[in-house]
Amino acid sequence: MQSVFSEIDARTDALMRQAGVPIDLKGVFMGEHAWKSDDAAWFKNHTERSHRLRPLLEGEVEAMPVPIPTNEIPPNHCAEILVRQVAPGQRIRKLFCRNTEIDIPDQEEIIHAIFDTVFSAAGGSIIDLREIIERARHYTNSRAQPLN
């Protein structure tokens, strides 16, 4: 049994390094869950995308490794999920409390910038819109560069 857990830990560490996120994340879901199936279908239909922002799905709140402090969500905000697909079938989710008064375009560079900004922010931090815009511009320019 220890070898099974060691293998899961090693696969998780490799996935986190590949995704460019901190390794100390909790909550590896090996089984089938509604949100995993939904994300898999979404990324299958959006092959040009690696990032997604979506609402919480049924059962997802209860399965979070850390309880969601719903009583601490400010007015005009809601909890949503940022998803990065590292490879088909390998995705990382992050809770994101967003301001519903700010329209977030469903564009890869913008969701990518939000994902990276949220992961680089200290827990509970308010993220700077200028940082997201700067990152999104950088990602847009990087994609426009020809690959040699």
Backbone as JSON Lines, residues from 0, in Angstrom:
{"i":0,"aa":"M","n":[0.83,-1.18,0.0],"ca":[0.0,0.0,0.0],"c":[0.88,1.26,0.0]}
{"i":1,"aa":"Q","n":[1.99,1.2,0.72],"ca":[2.88,2.35,0.78],"c":[3.43,2.69,-0.6]}
{"i":2,"aa":"S","n":[3.7,1.67,-1.42],"ca":[4.23,1.94,-2.76],"c":[3.19,2.65,-3.63]}
{"i":3,"aa":"V","n":[1.91,2.33,-3.44],"ca":[0.84,3.0,-4.19],"c":[0.81,4.49,-3.83]}
{"i":4,"aa":"F","n":[0.85,4.79,-2.52],"ca":[0.84,6.19,-2.1],"c":[2.1,6.91,-2.53]}
{"i":5,"aa":"S","n":[3.23,6.23,-2.51],"ca":[4.48,6.85,-2.96],"c":[4.4,7.19,-4.44]}
{"i":6,"aa":"E","n":[3.8,6.29,-5.22],"ca":[3.65,6.55,-6.66],"c":[2.71,7.74,-6.89]}
{"i":7,"aa":"I","n":[1.62,7.81,-6.16],"ca":[0.69,8.94,-6.29],"c":[1.4,10.24,-5.92]}
{"i":8,"aa":"D","n":[2.17,10.23,-4.82],"ca":[2.92,11.42,-4.42],"c":[3.91,11.85,-5.5]}
{"i":9,"aa":"A","n":[4.62,10.89,-6.07],"ca":[5.6,11.2,-7.11],"c":[4.92,11.77,-8.35]}
{"i":10,"aa":"R","n":[3.79,11.18,-8.75],"ca":[3.06,11.68,-9.92],"c":[2.52,13.08,-9.65]}
{"i":11,"aa":"T","n":[2.04,13.31,-8.43],"ca":[1.52,14.63,-8.07],"c":[2.63,15.67,-8.09]}
{"i":12,"aa":"D","n":[3.78,15.35,-7.5],"ca":[4.92,16.28,-7.51],"c":[5.34,16.61,-8.93]}
{"i":13,"aa":"A","n":[5.42,15.6,-9.8],"ca":[5.81,15.83,-11.19],"c":[4.79,16.72,-11.91]}
{"i":14,"aa":"L","n":[3.51,16.47,-11.66],"ca":[2.45,17.27,-12.28],"c":[2.55,18.72,-11.83]}
{"i":15,"aa":"M","n":[2.75,18.95,-10.54],"ca":[2.84,20.31,-10.01],"c":[4.05,21.04,-10.59]}
{"i":16,"aa":"R","n":[5.18,20.36,-10.69],"ca":[6.37,21.0,-11.28],"c":[6.1,21.34,-12.74]}
{"i":17,"aa":"Q","n":[5.51,20.4,-13.47],"ca":[5.2,20.63,-14.89],"c":[4.22,21.79,-15.05]}
{"i":18,"aa":"A","n":[3.29,21.91,-14.12],"ca":[2.28,22.98,-14.2],"c":[2.81,24.32,-13.71]}
{"i":19,"aa":"G","n":[3.98,24.3,-13.05],"ca":[4.55,25.55,-12.56],"c":[3.84,26.11,-11.35]}
{"i":20,"aa":"V","n":[3.32,25.24,-10.51],"ca":[2.61,25.68,-9.3],"c":[3.28,25.07,-8.07]}
{"i":21,"aa":"P","n":[3.02,25.64,-6.89],"ca":[3.62,25.1,-5.67],"c":[3.26,23.63,-5.46]}
{"i":22,"aa":"I","n":[4.19,22.88,-4.95],"ca":[3.99,21.45,-4.78],"c":[3.13,21.13,-3.56]}
{"i":23,"aa":"D","n":[2.94,22.07,-2.66],"ca":[2.24,21.79,-1.41],"c":[0.72,21.8,-1.52]}
{"i":24,"aa":"L","n":[0.18,21.64,-2.72],"ca":[-1.27,21.6,-2.88],"c":[-1.84,20.33,-2.28]}
{"i":25,"aa":"K","n":[-3.09,20.4,-1.87],"ca":[-3.77,19.25,-1.29],"c":[-4.93,18.84,-2.19]}
{"i":26,"aa":"G","n":[-5.31,17.58,-2.1],"ca":[-6.5,17.12,-2.79],"c":[-6.25,16.56,-4.17]}
{"i":27,"aa":"V","n":[-5.77,15.34,-4.24],"ca":[-5.61,14.65,-5.51],"c":[-6.83,13.75,-5.67]}
{"i":28,"aa":"F","n":[-7.52,13.89,-6.78],"ca":[-8.75,13.13,-7.01],"c":[-8.5,12.12,-8.12]}
{"i":29,"aa":"M","n":[-8.38,10.86,-7.74],"ca":[-8.1,9.8,-8.7],"c":[-9.39,9.23,-9.29]}
{"i":30,"aa":"G","n":[-10.48,9.29,-8.55],"ca":[-11.74,8.72,-9.0],"c":[-12.49,9.64,-9.95]}
{"i":31,"aa":"E","n":[-13.65,9.19,-10.35],"ca":[-14.51,9.98,-11.22],"c":[-15.35,10.95,-10.4]}
{"i":32,"aa":"H","n":[-15.41,12.17,-10.86],"ca":[-16.22,13.21,-10.23],"c":[-16.84,14.04,-11.34]}
{"i":33,"aa":"A","n":[-17.97,14.66,-11.06],"ca":[-18.68,15.45,-12.07],"c":[-17.78,16.54,-12.65]}
{"i":34,"aa":"W","n":[-17.02,17.22,-11.79],"ca":[-16.18,18.31,-12.28],"c":[-15.04,17.79,-13.16]}
{"i":35,"aa":"K","n":[-14.53,16.61,-12.88],"ca":[-13.47,16.05,-13.73],"c":[-14.02,15.72,-15.11]}
{"i":36,"aa":"S","n":[-15.19,15.12,-15.16],"ca":[-15.81,14.79,-16.45],"c":[-16.14,16.05,-17.24]}
{"i":37,"aa":"D","n":[-16.65,17.08,-16.54],"ca":[-17.0,18.33,-17.2],"c":[-15.75,19.01,-17.76]}
{"i":38,"aa":"D","n":[-14.69,19.06,-16.95],"ca":[-13.44,19.68,-17.43],"c":[-12.86,18.88,-18.59]}
{"i":39,"aa":"A","n":[-12.87,17.56,-18.5],"ca":[-12.33,16.72,-19.58],"c":[-13.08,17.0,-20.89]}
{"i":40,"aa":"A","n":[-14.4,17.05,-20.82],"ca":[-15.2,17.32,-22.03],"c":[-14.92,18.71,-22.57]}
{"i":41,"aa":"W","n":[-14.81,19.69,-21.66],"ca":[-14.57,21.07,-22.09],"c":[-13.23,21.18,-22.8]}
{"i":42,"aa":"F","n":[-12.17,20.62,-22.23],"ca":[-10.85,20.71,-22.86],"c":[-10.78,19.9,-24.14]}
{"i":43,"aa":"K","n":[-11.53,18.81,-24.22],"ca":[-11.58,18.04,-25.46],"c":[-12.2,18.87,-26.59]}
{"i":44,"aa":"N","n":[-13.2,19.7,-26.24],"ca":[-13.86,20.56,-27.23],"c":[-13.15,21.89,-27.45]}
{"i":45,"aa":"H","n":[-12.16,22.19,-26.64],"ca":[-11.39,23.45,-26.75],"c":[-9.9,23.11,-26.74]}
{"i":46,"aa":"T","n":[-9.47,22.4,-27.78],"ca":[-8.11,21.87,-27.83],"c":[-7.04,22.96,-27.85]}
{"i":47,"aa":"E","n":[-7.41,24.17,-28.18],"ca":[-6.44,25.27,-28.22],"c":[-6.26,25.9,-26.83]}
{"i":48,"aa":"R","n":[-7.0,25.45,-25.85],"ca":[-6.98,26.05,-24.52],"c":[-6.28,25.16,-23.5]}
{"i":49,"aa":"S","n":[-5.66,25.82,-22.52],"ca":[-5.05,25.14,-21.38],"c":[-5.63,25.64,-20.06]}
{"i":50,"aa":"H","n":[-6.45,26.69,-20.13],"ca":[-7.0,27.31,-18.92],"c":[-8.49,27.55,-19.08]}
{"i":51,"aa":"R","n":[-9.16,27.46,-17.94],"ca":[-10.62,27.64,-17.94],"c":[-11.03,28.26,-16.61]}
{"i":52,"aa":"L","n":[-12.03,29.14,-16.65],"ca":[-12.67,29.68,-15.46],"c":[-14.13,29.24,-15.53]}
{"i":53,"aa":"R","n":[-14.59,28.6,-14.47],"ca":[-15.96,28.07,-14.5],"c":[-16.57,28.13,-13.1]}
{"i":54,"aa":"P","n":[-17.9,28.01,-13.06],"ca":[-18.58,27.96,-11.75],"c":[-18.24,26.66,-11.03]}
{"i":55,"aa":"L","n":[-18.46,26.66,-9.73],"ca":[-18.35,25.43,-8.96],"c":[-19.42,24.46,-9.45]}
{"i":56,"aa":"L","n":[-19.09,23.19,-9.5],"ca":[-20.05,22.18,-9.94],"c":[-20.55,21.37,-8.75]}
{"i":57,"aa":"E","n":[-21.63,20.66,-8.96],"ca":[-22.26,19.88,-7.89],"c":[-21.26,18.94,-7.21]}
{"i":58,"aa":"G","n":[-21.22,19.0,-5.9],"ca":[-20.34,18.14,-5.11],"c":[-18.92,18.65,-4.97]}
{"i":59,"aa":"E","n":[-18.58,19.68,-5.69],"ca":[-17.2,20.17,-5.68],"c":[-16.86,20.88,-4.37]}
{"i":60,"aa":"V","n":[-17.79,21.65,-3.83],"ca":[-17.54,22.37,-2.58],"c":[-17.23,21.39,-1.46]}
{"i":61,"aa":"E","n":[-18.01,20.32,-1.39],"ca":[-17.83,19.33,-0.33],"c":[-16.51,18.58,-0.47]}
{"i":62,"aa":"A","n":[-15.99,18.5,-1.68],"ca":[-14.75,17.74,-1.92],"c":[-13.49,18.6,-1.85]}
{"i":63,"aa":"M","n":[-13.65,19.89,-1.61],"ca":[-12.47,20.76,-1.51],"c":[-11.6,20.31,-0.34]}
{"i":64,"aa":"P","n":[-10.27,20.3,-0.53],"ca":[-9.38,19.88,0.56],"c":[-9.39,20.86,1.74]}
{"i":65,"aa":"V","n":[-9.75,22.1,1.47],"ca":[-9.87,23.12,2.51],"c":[-11.28,23.69,2.41]}
{"i":66,"aa":"P","n":[-12.01,23.78,3.52],"ca":[-13.38,24.31,3.45],"c":[-13.42,25.73,2.84]}
{"i":67,"aa":"I","n":[-14.44,25.96,2.06],"ca":[-14.62,27.28,1.45],"c":[-15.34,28.17,2.46]}
{"i":68,"aa":"P","n":[-14.71,29.28,2.85],"ca":[-15.35,30.17,3.84],"c":[-16.42,31.03,3.18]}
{"i":69,"aa":"T","n":[-17.57,30.42,2.85],"ca":[-18.62,31.13,2.12],"c":[-19.12,32.37,2.88]}
{"i":70,"aa":"N","n":[-19.01,32.36,4.2],"ca":[-19.44,33.53,4.97],"c":[-18.45,34.68,4.85]}
{"i":71,"aa":"E","n":[-17.27,34.44,4.27],"ca":[-16.27,35.49,4.1],"c":[-16.23,36.05,2.69]}
{"i":72,"aa":"I","n":[-17.09,35.56,1.81],"ca":[-17.11,36.08,0.43],"c":[-17.77,37.44,0.45]}
{"i":73,"aa":"P","n":[-17.05,38.48,-0.03],"ca":[-17.6,39.84,0.0],"c":[-18.81,39.99,-0.92]}
{"i":74,"aa":"P","n":[-19.6,41.04,-0.69],"ca":[-20.71,41.32,-1.6],"c":[-20.19,41.49,-3.03]}
{"i":75,"aa":"N","n":[-21.0,41.15,-4.0],"ca":[-20.67,41.25,-5.42],"c":[-19.49,40.37,-5.82]}
{"i":76,"aa":"H","n":[-19.28,39.29,-5.09],"ca":[-18.24,38.33,-5.41],"c":[-18.86,36.93,-5.41]}
{"i":77,"aa":"C","n":[-18.2,35.99,-6.08],"ca":[-18.62,34.6,-6.04],"c":[-17.4,33.69,-6.16]}
{"i":78,"aa":"A","n":[-17.54,32.5,-5.65],"ca":[-16.47,31.51,-5.76],"c":[-16.61,30.79,-7.09]}
{"i":79,"aa":"E","n":[-15.5,30.73,-7.82],"ca":[-15.44,29.98,-9.07],"c":[-14.16,29.16,-9.07]}
{"i":80,"aa":"I","n":[-13.97,28.39,-10.1],"ca":[-12.81,27.51,-10.19],"c":[-11.98,27.86,-11.41]}
{"i":81,"aa":"L","n":[-10.68,28.04,-11.17],"ca":[-9.71,28.17,-12.25],"c":[-9.13,26.79,-12.51]}
{"i":82,"aa":"V","n":[-9.02,26.42,-13.77],"ca":[-8.5,25.1,-14.12],"c":[-7.36,25.26,-15.12]}
{"i":83,"aa":"R","n":[-6.26,24.56,-14.86],"ca":[-5.16,24.48,-15.82],"c":[-5.02,23.02,-16.22]}
{"i":84,"aa":"Q","n":[-5.12,22.77,-17.52],"ca":[-4.86,21.41,-18.01],"c":[-3.38,21.33,-18.36]}
{"i":85,"aa":"V","n":[-2.67,20.51,-17.62],"ca":[-1.24,20.32,-17.82],"c":[-1.0,19.35,-18.98]}
{"i":86,"aa":"A","n":[-1.82,18.32,-19.02],"ca":[-1.82,17.32,-20.08],"c":[-3.23,16.72,-20.07]}
{"i":87,"aa":"P","n":[-3.65,16.1,-21.17],"ca":[-4.97,15.49,-21.16],"c":[-5.12,14.55,-19.96]}
{"i":88,"aa":"G","n":[-6.18,14.78,-19.19],"ca":[-6.43,13.98,-18.01],"c":[-5.69,14.44,-16.77]}
{"i":89,"aa":"Q","n":[-4.85,15.45,-16.89],"ca":[-4.1,15.98,-15.75],"c":[-4.37,17.47,-15.63]}
{"i":90,"aa":"R","n":[-5.17,17.81,-14.63],"ca":[-5.58,19.2,-14.46],"c":[-5.41,19.63,-13.0]}
{"i":91,"aa":"I","n":[-5.21,20.91,-12.82],"ca":[-5.09,21.5,-11.5],"c":[-6.21,22.52,-11.35]}
{"i":92,"aa":"R","n":[-6.9,22.47,-10.22],"ca":[-7.99,23.41,-9.94],"c":[-7.58,24.33,-8.82]}
{"i":93,"aa":"K","n":[-8.08,25.54,-8.86],"ca":[-7.82,26.51,-7.8],"c":[-9.08,27.33,-7.59]}
{"i":94,"aa":"L","n":[-9.48,27.45,-6.34],"ca":[-10.62,28.29,-6.01],"c":[-10.27,29.74,-6.26]}
{"i":95,"aa":"F","n":[-11.22,30.48,-6.84],"ca":[-11.01,31.88,-7.17],"c":[-12.26,32.65,-6.76]}
{"i":96,"aa":"C","n":[-12.11,33.6,-5.87],"ca":[-13.22,34.45,-5.46],"c":[-13.18,35.69,-6.33]}
{"i":97,"aa":"R","n":[-14.11,35.79,-7.25],"ca":[-14.05,36.88,-8.23],"c":[-15.11,37.92,-8.0]}
{"i":98,"aa":"N","n":[-14.79,39.12,-8.43],"ca":[-15.7,40.25,-8.39],"c":[-16.64,40.11,-9.59]}
{"i":99,"aa":"T","n":[-17.92,39.96,-9.33],"ca":[-18.89,39.74,-10.41],"c":[-19.2,41.03,-11.18]}
{"i":100,"aa":"E","n":[-18.72,42.16,-10.69],"ca":[-18.95,43.42,-11.4],"c":[-17.91,43.66,-12.48]}
{"i":101,"aa":"I","n":[-16.89,42.8,-12.54],"ca":[-15.85,42.91,-13.57],"c":[-16.06,41.79,-14.57]}
{"i":102,"aa":"D","n":[-16.27,42.15,-15.83],"ca":[-16.45,41.16,-16.88],"c":[-15.09,40.52,-17.18]}
{"i":103,"aa":"I","n":[-15.04,39.21,-17.18],"ca":[-13.8,38.49,-17.5],"c":[-13.99,37.79,-18.84]}
{"i":104,"aa":"P","n":[-13.33,38.29,-19.88],"ca":[-13.46,37.63,-21.19],"c":[-12.92,36.21,-21.14]}
{"i":105,"aa":"D","n":[-13.61,35.3,-21.81],"ca":[-13.19,33.91,-21.85],"c":[-12.14,33.75,-22.95]}
{"i":106,"aa":"Q","n":[-10.95,34.26,-22.68],"ca":[-9.83,34.18,-23.61],"c":[-8.67,33.51,-22.9]}
{"i":107,"aa":"E","n":[-7.96,32.65,-23.61],"ca":[-6.87,31.88,-23.03],"c":[-5.86,32.74,-22.29]}
{"i":108,"aa":"E","n":[-5.38,33.82,-22.92],"ca":[-4.34,34.64,-22.3],"c":[-4.82,35.28,-21.0]}
{"i":109,"aa":"I","n":[-6.07,35.66,-20.95],"ca":[-6.61,36.31,-19.75],"c":[-6.79,35.31,-18.62]}
{"i":110,"aa":"I","n":[-7.39,34.16,-18.92],"ca":[-7.59,33.14,-17.88],"c":[-6.23,32.6,-17.42]}
{"i":111,"aa":"H","n":[-5.3,32.45,-18.35],"ca":[-3.93,32.03,-18.01],"c":[-3.3,33.04,-17.05]}
{"i":112,"aa":"A","n":[-3.44,34.32,-17.35],"ca":[-2.88,35.37,-16.5],"c":[-3.52,35.36,-15.11]}
{"i":113,"aa":"I","n":[-4.83,35.17,-15.06],"ca":[-5.51,35.12,-13.75],"c":[-5.01,33.91,-12.97]}
{"i":114,"aa":"F","n":[-4.92,32.76,-13.62],"ca":[-4.45,31.54,-12.95],"c":[-3.07,31.77,-12.34]}
{"i":115,"aa":"D","n":[-2.12,32.28,-13.15],"ca":[-0.76,32.5,-12.65],"c":[-0.72,33.55,-11.56]}
{"i":116,"aa":"T","n":[-1.53,34.6,-11.68],"ca":[-1.57,35.65,-10.67],"c":[-2.12,35.12,-9.37]}
{"i":117,"aa":"V","n":[-3.18,34.33,-9.43],"ca":[-3.78,33.76,-8.22],"c":[-2.78,32.82,-7.53]}
{"i":118,"aa":"F","n":[-2.08,32.0,-8.3],"ca":[-1.11,31.09,-7.7],"c":[0.09,31.82,-7.13]}
{"i":119,"aa":"S","n":[0.43,32.98,-7.66],"ca":[1.59,33.7,-7.14],"c":[1.22,34.65,-6.0]}
{"i":120,"aa":"A","n":[-0.07,34.89,-5.79],"ca":[-0.52,35.79,-4.72],"c":[-0.52,35.08,-3.38]}
{"i":121,"aa":"A","n":[-0.31,35.84,-2.34],"ca":[-0.4,35.28,-0.98],"c":[-1.86,34.91,-0.71]}
{"i":122,"aa":"G","n":[-2.07,33.91,0.13],"ca":[-3.42,33.47,0.45],"c":[-4.31,34.6,0.9]}
{"i":123,"aa":"G","n":[-5.49,34.69,0.32],"ca":[-6.44,35.71,0.7],"c":[-6.15,37.08,0.12]}
{"i":124,"aa":"S","n":[-5.16,37.18,-0.76],"ca":[-4.78,38.48,-1.32],"c":[-5.76,38.95,-2.38]}
{"i":125,"aa":"I","n":[-5.86,40.23,-2.49],"ca":[-6.61,40.84,-3.58],"c":[-5.61,40.99,-4.72]}
{"i":126,"aa":"I","n":[-5.96,40.47,-5.88],"ca":[-5.04,40.54,-7.0],"c":[-5.23,41.85,-7.75]}
{"i":127,"aa":"D","n":[-4.15,42.31,-8.31],"ca":[-4.11,43.59,-9.0],"c":[-4.49,43.41,-10.47]}
{"i":128,"aa":"L","n":[-5.51,44.12,-10.89],"ca":[-5.98,44.03,-12.28],"c":[-4.86,44.39,-13.25]}
{"i":129,"aa":"R","n":[-4.01,45.35,-12.87],"ca":[-2.9,45.74,-13.75],"c":[-1.93,44.58,-13.97]}
{"i":130,"aa":"E","n":[-1.72,43.77,-12.92],"ca":[-0.83,42.62,-13.06],"c":[-1.42,41.61,-14.04]}
{"i":131,"aa":"I","n":[-2.72,41.4,-13.96],"ca":[-3.36,40.46,-14.88],"c":[-3.25,40.98,-16.31]}
{"i":132,"aa":"I","n":[-3.51,42.25,-16.52],"ca":[-3.43,42.83,-17.86],"c":[-2.01,42.71,-18.41]}
{"i":133,"aa":"E","n":[-1.02,43.01,-17.57],"ca":[0.38,42.92,-18.01],"c":[0.75,41.49,-18.39]}
{"i":134,"aa":"R","n":[0.34,40.52,-17.55],"ca":[0.62,39.12,-17.86],"c":[-0.1,38.7,-19.15]}
{"i":135,"aa":"A","n":[-1.36,39.07,-19.28],"ca":[-2.13,38.69,-20.47],"c":[-1.48,39.26,-21.74]}
{"i":136,"aa":"R","n":[-1.01,40.49,-21.68],"ca":[-0.32,41.08,-22.83],"c":[0.95,40.3,-23.15]}
{"i":137,"aa":"H","n":[1.68,39.94,-22.1],"ca":[2.91,39.15,-22.3],"c":[2.58,37.81,-22.96]}
{"i":138,"aa":"Y","n":[1.54,37.13,-22.46],"ca":[1.16,35.84,-23.03],"c":[0.67,36.0,-24.47]}
{"i":139,"aa":"T","n":[-0.05,37.08,-24.75],"ca":[-0.52,37.33,-26.11],"c":[0.67,37.54,-27.04]}
{"i":140,"aa":"N","n":[1.65,38.35,-26.61],"ca":[2.84,38.6,-27.43],"c":[3.66,37.35,-27.61]}
{"i":141,"aa":"S","n":[3.74,36.51,-26.58],"ca":[4.5,35.26,-26.67],"c":[3.88,34.33,-27.7]}
{"i":142,"aa":"R","n":[2.55,34.3,-27.75],"ca":[1.87,33.42,-28.7],"c":[2.01,33.93,-30.12]}
{"i":143,"aa":"A","n":[2.17,35.26,-30.27],"ca":[2.27,35.85,-31.61],"c":[3.65,35.64,-32.22]}
{"i":144,"aa":"Q","n":[4.65,35.31,-31.39],"ca":[6.0,35.1,-31.88],"c":[6.04,33.79,-32.69]}
{"i":145,"aa":"P","n":[6.69,33.82,-33.85],"ca":[6.78,32.57,-34.64],"c":[7.69,31.57,-33.92]}
{"i":146,"aa":"L","n":[7.32,30.32,-34.0],"ca":[8.14,29.24,-33.44],"c":[9.14,28.79,-34.49]}
{"i":147,"aa":"N","n":[10.39,28.69,-34.12],"ca":[11.44,28.26,-35.07],"c":[11.67,26.78,-34.97]}
